[in-house]
Each structure stands twice: as structure tokens, then as C-alpha cells.
Amino acid sequence: MKKITQDAGRKALGEFAPEFAHYNDDVLFGENWNNQDIDRKTRCLITVVALMSSGITDSSLKYHLENAKKAGVTKKEIAAAVTHVGFYAGWPKAWAVFRMAKEVWAEEDAETERAAHENAMIFPIGAPNDGFKQYFSGRSYLAPLSKEQVGIFNVTFEPACRNNWHIHHAAKGGGQILICVAGRGWYQEWGKEAVELRAGDVVNIPAGVKHWHGAAKDSWFSHLAVEVPGENASNEWLEPVSAEDYNMLP
């Protein structure tokens, strides 16, 4: 097991309280945390319980919650531990720890939901869509499926993610076809009601039509974006979909 090292004491108090910094970095973490009589996962849980029982719910608790997660403590285990200790240390303290623990384990929830969504379709989610992130509210992913003859891309939206209003321009032909492959989402043309989308739905978007598309608030969503060939084709990105209008959708 990799040895635990710490320098937070010296960084924060090296000049003001060098002896305290030494005890913190070299003894507490350098010796005590590297003791092998208790495995690291158990030691992390004990530390969280001790801080909770003392009513300490500041950044030091978050640090040790993150340590516990890294040591293999699962969301179910930390929930069970905090619930158990809440009966002995106090219910308000349990509430305070849960608020922080939910943030620490939120990424685990997102990864689980992402894996479930990816398993629901035959196409990959792909990489973060960083090249176009300025045109999206929320995080999206892009997986190129075909770049020859006709461009086909699997676009995946995290819950509540949507792209800006935009228009596909072309002197002739052009536009886009959306083929929904997983999850639940929305498509809306300017001046019209939003249309709910689910796997199997197909949307034909002519050139020149202002529109947006993206995920529902409570669901991941993926669609294939098929680029319809056209003359002098281009894409014009416009304003974001307002939070007020989006949040009115179920």
C-alpha cells in the first residue's frame, strides 16, 4: 500500500507553528496513518465518525470523506455509518455530514447513471464534447461514427444539458436528421411547442430552421446527428435556451 504523506501543516503553519506542523505532517499522518494494525478503509471511517461526533463539519471533514471514498468506502457504507452514529452522536450532526457526503459521492452516482445509459444503446458515448462546450448548457459527449460520405455523430447529453438555439444554413439541401437512440430528451423549433423525444424517434430538421435539442431534466439522452449534405453548408450558433423556458418542461 502506498505510504501516506502530508505537508498541509508545513504549508499552513510552517513558520507560525513549526512544531505543530511537524506533529501534523510527520507524526499524525507520517506515522499514525501509516500504521498497519488497522486497514486504511477502517481508519478512514473511524476518523469520519470521530469528527462527526465532535461536531466538526468543516473542510477537514470533507477531506476525510474524500479519503474514505478513495480508500474504498461506498455510498451505502458511508450512509449506514453516518446513520448509525447519528443515533449516538446526534441527528443534526448526521444531517450535516450527509449534506457533505452527498457532494463527495455525487460523482459515483453520475458514473453509475452514465454506465447504465451507455449499456442501453449500441453506440459509444464518446469523449467530452469540449470543442463545442461553449454552445451547450451542461455537459455533452461526442462519438464520431462516420466522417465519410455522410457525417454521423452520436451526441450524448447529461441530464438537463441542452444545446443553444441554432440554425443549419445551406444554399441547397443541408439540414440535419436526429435519430434518438437512448434516454429522454426534447426538440423545439422557434415559435413552436417542444416535442418530447425517446429512443426510436426521428426528427428531420430542414436548413434555415431555428431550433434546439437536449436532455430532459431527469434523464441522460443520446441521438445520432446525421449531417444532410448541402451546398455552402454552415452552422450558426445563437443564444442559449433560457432556464425559465427549459424548466417549464416536464
Buried (B, 14 or more C-beta within 10 A) or exposed (E): EEEBEBEEBBEEBBEEEEEBBBBBBBEEBBEEBBEEEEEBBEBBBBBBBEBBEEEBBEEEBBBBBBBBBEBEBEBEBBBEBBEEBBEEBBEEBBEBBBEBBEEBBEEEEBEEBBEEBBEEBEBBBBEEBEEBEEBBBBBBBBBEBEEEEEBBBBBBBBBBBBBBBBBBBBEEEBBBBBBBBBBBBBBBBEEEEBEEBBBEBEBEBBBEBBBBBBBBBEBBBBBBBBBBEBEEBEBEBBEBBEEEEBEEBE
